Structure formats: C-alpha cells, structure tokens
C-alpha cells in the first residue's frame, strides 16, 4: 500500500491546494539521479503547475527543502523533531504538512495517484 493512500483517509484535504515538500540532504546524489526525482522536477515546473490547475481545477505547489545539520531552515515542527533525533530518516516527504514518507521520496505510482496523472520515464540504455 502506498504511503499516500494511508494519508488520504480524510486527513489531507486536496480540494483547494496540494502542497508537496521534499526534505533532502544537499548531497544526496542517489535521490537526485532517480527517476522519481526526475518526475518531481517535471511537476515542480511553474508552467506545468499552471496548466494542471487549468485542467484539474486544483492548485498545487512543490518545494525542495535542503536540510543541513542544524535544521534551522525547517518550519514543519514534526519534521524538525524527527530530524533532531535522526538525519538518516531523510529524505522525508510531506503533503499539506503531513509526513507521508520517510527514507524515500514518492514513487512514480504515488505521484500519479496523488495528482491523477500518468508518468512515463524514458531511459537511455547506453
């Protein structure tokens, strides 16, 4: 079961705004090189978000929050408390302030389910 569907049981309201924040270590190359992060970069584009709002009549925003050792730049209290104990929980994903994933980012399937869109990633086989 995806981490999103567990959270959608009445606790996250998607009717007006979907706010997705990825909390990531600045030097986390495996995350940055993943297909999942490539899909996130597509939806992170402001023009894409504008077109999505026109099509689905739902606004969403995406933020990549780079996390440092001192965690001073984190505003989400739950994320801040988690990271005070253990930075190894990164990456962390929140949707509308609720933590939905720890130690990973959203899968392509989860992003598709959340935004009600399909994703297709073409890989070079070099």
C-alpha positions as CSV (number, residue, x, y, z in Angstrom):
1,X,0.0,0.0,0.0
2,X,1.4,3.4,-0.9
3,X,2.2,5.9,1.8
4,X,-0.2,8.4,0.2
5,X,-3.3,6.3,0.3
6,X,-2.8,5.7,4.0
7,X,-2.8,9.5,4.5
8,X,-5.8,10.2,2.2
9,X,-8.3,8.7,4.6
10,X,-9.9,12.0,5.4
11,X,-6.8,13.7,6.9
12,X,-5.4,15.5,3.8
13,X,-7.8,17.9,2.0
14,X,-6.9,18.1,-1.7
15,X,-9.9,20.2,-2.7
16,X,-8.1,23.5,-2.9
17,X,-4.3,23.1,-2.7
18,X,-1.8,20.3,-2.7
19,X,1.5,21.3,-1.1
20,X,4.3,18.8,-1.6
21,X,7.6,19.3,0.2
22,X,10.7,17.1,-0.3
23,X,13.2,17.4,2.6
24,X,16.5,16.2,1.2
25,X,20.2,16.3,2.1
26,X,22.0,18.6,-0.2
27,X,24.5,16.0,-1.3
28,X,22.0,13.0,-1.7
29,X,23.1,12.1,-5.3
30,X,21.1,8.8,-5.4
31,X,17.9,10.7,-4.8
32,X,18.8,13.5,-7.3
33,X,19.6,10.9,-10.0
34,X,16.4,8.8,-9.5
35,X,13.5,8.5,-12.0
36,X,11.3,9.5,-9.1
37,X,13.1,12.8,-8.6
38,X,13.0,13.4,-12.4
39,X,9.2,13.1,-12.3
40,X,9.2,15.5,-9.3
41,X,11.2,18.0,-11.3
42,X,8.6,17.9,-14.1
43,X,5.7,18.8,-11.7
44,X,8.0,21.3,-9.9
45,X,7.9,23.5,-13.1
46,X,5.6,26.5,-12.6
47,X,4.2,26.3,-16.1
48,X,3.3,22.7,-15.5
49,X,1.5,23.7,-12.3
50,X,-0.4,26.4,-14.1
51,X,-1.6,24.0,-16.8
52,X,-2.5,21.4,-14.1
53,X,-4.7,24.0,-12.3
54,X,-6.5,24.8,-15.6
55,X,-7.1,21.1,-16.3
56,X,-7.9,19.7,-12.9
57,X,-9.1,22.9,-11.1
58,X,-6.8,22.1,-8.2
59,X,-3.7,24.1,-7.3
60,X,-0.5,22.5,-6.2
61,X,2.9,23.7,-5.2
62,X,6.2,21.9,-4.8
63,X,9.2,22.7,-2.7
64,X,12.6,21.1,-2.3
65,X,13.9,21.9,1.2
66,X,17.6,21.2,1.5
67,X,18.4,20.1,5.0
68,X,21.6,21.0,6.9
69,X,22.9,19.6,10.1
70,X,21.4,22.3,12.3
71,X,17.9,22.0,10.8
72,X,17.3,25.8,11.3
73,X,15.6,26.2,8.0
74,X,12.8,23.7,8.7
75,X,9.4,25.1,9.6
76,X,7.4,21.9,9.8
77,X,7.5,21.0,13.6
78,X,7.0,17.3,13.1
79,X,9.8,17.1,10.5
80,X,12.1,19.2,12.7
81,X,11.5,16.9,15.7
82,X,12.2,13.8,13.7
83,X,15.4,15.2,12.3
84,X,16.7,16.3,15.6
85,X,16.9,12.6,16.5
86,X,18.0,11.2,13.3
87,X,19.1,12.7,9.9
88,X,19.1,9.2,8.5
89,X,15.3,9.5,8.1
90,X,16.0,11.7,5.1
91,X,14.5,12.1,2.5
92,X,11.2,13.0,4.0
93,X,8.1,14.0,2.1
94,X,5.2,16.0,3.4
95,X,1.8,16.6,1.8
96,X,-0.2,19.5,3.2
97,X,2.1,19.5,6.3
98,X,1.6,15.7,7.0
99,X,4.6,13.4,6.8
100,X,3.8,10.7,4.2
101,X,7.2,9.2,3.5
102,X,10.5,8.7,5.4
103,X,13.8,7.5,4.0
104,X,12.5,7.8,0.4
105,X,10.7,10.1,-2.0
106,X,7.3,9.4,-3.7
107,X,7.3,6.7,-6.3
108,X,6.1,7.4,-9.8
109,X,2.9,5.5,-9.0
110,X,2.3,7.5,-5.9
111,X,2.8,10.8,-7.8
112,X,0.4,9.5,-10.4
113,X,-2.2,8.6,-7.9
114,X,-1.9,11.9,-6.0
115,X,-2.2,14.1,-9.0
116,X,-4.4,11.8,-11.0
117,X,-2.0,11.9,-14.0
118,X,0.3,9.3,-15.6
119,X,4.0,9.3,-15.7
120,X,6.3,7.7,-18.3
121,X,10.0,7.8,-18.0
122,X,12.2,7.1,-21.0
123,X,15.7,5.7,-20.0
124,X,18.8,5.8,-22.2
125,X,20.3,2.3,-22.5
126,X,23.9,3.4,-23.1
